[in-house]
Amino acid sequence: MRGLFLAVFALLIVAGDSGRYIPQLIANALSVIQPINDSEGLTPASSFNNDASNVSTPLATQTDEALALLWIAAKQGSKDAQATLLQQFEAAYNAKFSSTRGIEQATATYYLEKLVNLENADAAWLLYQILGEEGASQRFMRLAALGDVAEAQLAFAMSTESPEKREKWLVRAASQQYLPAQAALADWYLLHGQQHLAKPLLAVTATLDMQSAFKYARLLWDEGEHQQAKEHFTFAAKQGHAQAEKALEAVQLYTPYTLGQLASQPAPPTWLDNPDCLQRIQPFATSLATIMRAHSLYSSFKADTRLQALSICLAKPIWLQADALNCHPNYQNTGVLGCNITPLSNIAKKHKFSHAVVVSEQGKANVQNGVMYLDISDAYSVFVHELAHFAGFADEYPIGRSMANKLCDEDGISDFMPPNLIVDSEYWYAPHKTVEGWLAIDPNTIIARAKTCSVLGKNSYKPSRRITFMEHHDSGVIPPLYLVLWQQQLEKENAQRPISMNFFQAFHRNGNQKEAAHWLAEYETFNGQ
């Protein structure tokens, strides 16, 4: 505060001479400031220690008088004086107000507030930076933004909750060729599905920022500009962008195919007549983003030692061209991700897969009659959870009322026979066979409460006190008993719903009875009927 007192005192001393010629005021001030700037404070004053209280040195006094002269010139309308003041305060701020420069934070704040009153936008922004988000008034940021300070416009945009205001200020900041604002505006457009507006912005920032390079490469790839896309993926990968590295790996390993091309290709040789392939699962993707995710899931499954003893064969993903499948995050108003999978029927005839995984851009994960739907945000743990649904496992978290009405009583659960769930019956538990199966595997099995039927206020039970992967996919465990039950389910032909049932239902609804009959026969064969 002593430094602030000296600044005010110096201002009062020179105020009586405020009518002096402005260039002379600036020249007198610079005669003091310039040597300090040139030497970066390494004058005899630099021999003093850096204690902030040591402000009565000749350096501090001279600097305060020089700042007072500049302020008088600035108040009289001198833009040069304002710019010089800002230059000094910014240098002091960058030097963390070291005493070698002779300017304290309180002194800078004092004069910057005066400059703000002159509606100096740059002063408002610097004052906002000095005081910090908590100490500064939102007025300083707004004034700086209105004064076309690009940094302030970006900060103001990101501080507002109004989508309209955010876009407005991002546009204003980006229009000044401020690269961080251009990158932020591109992200905003991508978030709202306006790729055509994001692309020219990313074209500017792609050579400077690895994240922009990656996003630009994805847009180029989706538009068919594959060579340019690879160049930008390579640039981002060299900068350490992990997703860009995965994109390059994906385009090297996979090629998009048409449905016709795939129908003529033979089935994977490991499928046929292999007793270890009781479930033959084929993943599909329809874009670069989804093939990257599908490949990641495939690689994780191959490396997952927990599941290696299960009779499940997962094929390498197939990359379909973008128009091959019609998918929607709210398919047929079900609230979950789904697709019209009938275009896959000819491939299924040739490749002989029993189940499919479709990775799409967006939607809620689920399983429908031998088809698993995932989006690009779903982790590998979600895939494993849904994979258990292929074998008939029930969720152990609270399920919806509609499904609970079908599952959570003695008769309903006997229709589904999930291997991991039982409910109360009049005399004991239902189904009896499920409990007997648990005890046959492990006589010490502990029957514990599950949350499955809680929506109806009914009790349900599972064969473990632990939180399992059927309750929390990301943190739950797969108990050894569950792995035994899983393999037993795979060996029960009638315990599964293969994709043939999905094809049968789809073709039957569409009135294609010939194809429906074919897939009904395939379903009956799979289930040993």
Number of C-alpha atoms within 10 A of each C-alpha: 13 15 23 20 13 18 27 17 15 20 21 13 13 14 15 9 12 17 11 13 10 20 14 12 22 22 16 15 23 20 11 17 22 12 13 19 14 10 12 13 19 14 14 9 17 15 10 12 11 13 10 17 12 14 20 13 12 12 22 22 18 18 22 28 23 25 29 25 28 28 27 23 24 23 15 13 13 16 13 15 26 22 16 19 23 20 12 18 27 19 16 20 19 11 12 14 21 17 24 24 25 26 28 26 19 16 22 25 19 15 22 25 16 16 22 19 12 14 16 21 23 26 29 30 27 22 28 24 17 19 13 11 11 8 11 16 14 15 13 24 28 21 22 28 25 17 17 17 22 26 19 27 28 26 20 22 27 17 13 13 9 11 11 10 15 20 19 14 25 26 19 22 28 22 13 13 13 17 19 17 25 26 22 23 27 29 19 19 17 17 11 10 11 13 17 12 14 24 20 14 23 28 17 17 20 22 15 14 17 22 22 25 28 28 24 27 30 23 20 18 18 14 10 11 13 15 12 14 24 20 15 23 28 21 22 26 21 13 14 13 17 12 16 26 17 18 24 17 13 20 15 9 9 17 13 18 16 13 18 11 11 20 18 12 11 11 18 14 9 14 20 14 9 12 11 15 19 21 24 23 26 21 24 24 27 21 21 22 20 22 27 24 27 28 23 17 22 19 13 14 18 13 11 10 9 11 16 12 11 17 19 18 20 21 18 16 24 20 25 22 16 15 11 17 20 13 21 18 20 15 15 13 10 9 12 18 26 27 17 16 18 19 14 17 21 15 20 21 15 15 21 18 25 24 24 26 22 24 30 29 18 19 22 16 21 18 19 15 18 24 28 24 28 28 21 16 16 17 15 19 17 19 22 19 24 26 21 19 23 24 24 20 22 23 23 22 17 15 19 13 14 9 12 19 15 14 24 27 20 17 13 17 19 17 11 14 19 21 24 23 25 31 24 16 14 7 6 10 16 24 23 13 14 20 21 12 13 22 15 11 12 13 10 9 16 14 17 12 17 24 18 28 25 17 16 14 10 14 18 22 23 24 24 18 13 13 17 22 23 22 20 16 19 15 11 15 15 19 14 11 15 20 16 14 20 22 17 16 21 20 15 13 17 15 18 21 22 27 25 28 21 24 28 25 17 18 19 17 11 11 11 12 13 11 17 22 15 14 24 18 16 21 22 14 12 17 15 10 10
